[in-house]
Each structure stands twice: as C-alpha cells, then as structure tokens.
Amino acid sequence: MAAAREDDRRREFRIERVVLYECVNGKQGLQMDSTMDASGEPIPTSSVLMAAAKHIGTRCRGENIAFLKCKKDDPNPEKCLDKGRQVTECVLHLLRDLHQNCSKEMDAYAGCMYYHTNEFELCRKEQQAFEKACPF
C-alpha cells in the first residue's frame, strides 16, 4: 500500500514538470517545459540525463573513472563521497553549458525522451538535431 502511495506521489511530480501543448495537426500531447528550473539550475531528470548521456560520457569521463576506481579500491562509501561530488558537479556544469548553447534542441530531445519513456528509437529525429547543434 505504501508503494502505491509513493507511485502516486511520483506521478504527481512528473505532471508538474510537463505542459500540455497542441500540435499542428490538432492532437494534444505532453512535452517537458524545460530542462532548467526558474533559477537557471539544471533539472537532472532521467530523460535529461539519458538525452545528455553521450556528452556526459565524453566530458565527465575522468571524474567517472576516478569515482569508479575509488569504489573498486575501497568498499566504504564514505571514502568516495568527494569523487561522487566531482561527478555530480561535472554533470551539472555540462547541463548548464548544453542549455546555454543549444537549449531548444536539448529541451526538444529531453521532452521526447520524457514522453516516450526514454526510448531512444522513438526520438532519433530530436537526437540528430541535438547532436548537430551540440556535438560532443
């Protein structure tokens, strides 16, 4: 029962993150409003992170490798908190840069990923436009 209430809360949060729009052909659907909040900070939802995955893999490679090496070398999670913070900061900085340089394409791609539950195959057109506007 508690899990069902938690799922309802998650759904409510997701609904707050989208806006209703009307397509040219008159059909309605859901689209993400933006990958950034009102204060200009990135909103790292799963669809945003999935859309930026290739960029994250390229730009934050060093931080990720250092974090994984730390986790492998020491099973104590506390020992790797600093490395984890470095990964998080790298990703947030990258998302800010992507929004600054290609916000329209990023929002369209992340919105498509959100709408299609992170199915890359259904968002290839948006992915291509995003990668053209912001190559990694």
N, C-alpha and C positions, 0 to 999 in steps of 0.2 A: 504494500500500500504506500509506503514511504517513497519507493522508487517511482511509482506512478505520479505522485505529487512533484517529485523532483523533475520528471519529464515535462510536466505541465509548466513548471517554472522556466525550464529551458526554452520551451516553445514560446512562452510569453516574451522572453528576452529576445529571441530571434525575430518575432513580429515587430518589436520596437526598432530593430535595426534595418528594416526594409520599408520601401514606399510602394504604393500602388501606382502603376502607370498605365497609360493606354497606348497601344501600338498603333501604327499607321493603318493597319487593316481592321482596327476596332476591337481587337481582342485585348483582354486585360491579363496582366501577369504581375509577378513580383520582381523587383530589382533592388539591389543594395543602393542605399543613398550615397554613401561614400566610404572609402577605406580609412578616412580620418575623422576624428571627433571634432566638436566645435572649437576646442582649444588648439587644434592642429596636431594632436598626437595620433599616431597610427592606432588602428583598431585591429589587433592581430587575431582575427577570427580564423577558423580553419580554411575558409575559402580564400582569404587574403594570403595566408601562408602557403597554401597549395599553388596559388597563382604566381607567387614570387619564389617558388621552390628552386628553380634553376639559378636565379640571381643569388639567392641565399647560399646555395651550394658553391657558387663561384666566389662571391665576395667574402663570405664568412667561413671559408674553408679552414683557414689557420686556427681560428677560435674553436671551431667544432672539433678539429683534430686534437687540439690541446685538451679540450674538455673530455673527449673520449679516452685519451691516453691517461688522464688523471683518474677517471672512473675505473679503468682497467688496472692501474697500478695500486689504487687504494680503495677498498670496498666501503670505507667510511664516507658517507655522503657529505659530511661537513667539510671534508678536505677539499672538495671540488666546487664549493659554492662560488668562489671568486671566478673560476673559469666559466661556470654557468652564467654568472652575471655578464661576463665579457661576451658570451654568445648572444645573450638577450640584447645587450646594448648594440652589438653589431647589426642584428636583425632589425631593431627599431630604427637605427640610423639609416639602414638600407631602405626601409619602408618610407621614411621621410623623403629620402632622395628620389625614390620612384614616384612618389606623389608629386614632388616638386617638378620633376622632369617630364612625366607622362601620366598625369592624373586621370585624364579622360580614358585612355586605353587601359590603365590599371583598374579603374572603377568598373569599366565595362567587362573586363576579364574576370575580376573577382566577383562581380554581380552575376555573371553567367555561371561561374563555378558554384556560387551560393544557390542559385535557382535550380541547377542540375545536380545538386548534392555531390559536388567535387568530382564529377565525371569529366575527365579531360576530353574524351572523344566527342562530347557534345558541345565543346567550347573551342574548337580548333580555329575558327574564324577570328574570335576575340584574342586567342593566344597569339596568332600570327600578327595581328595588328599591334598587340602589346610588345612582342619581341622585336618588331620592326621599329617601333617608336623608342624602345629602351633595350637595345642589345646588351648582352652581358659580356 
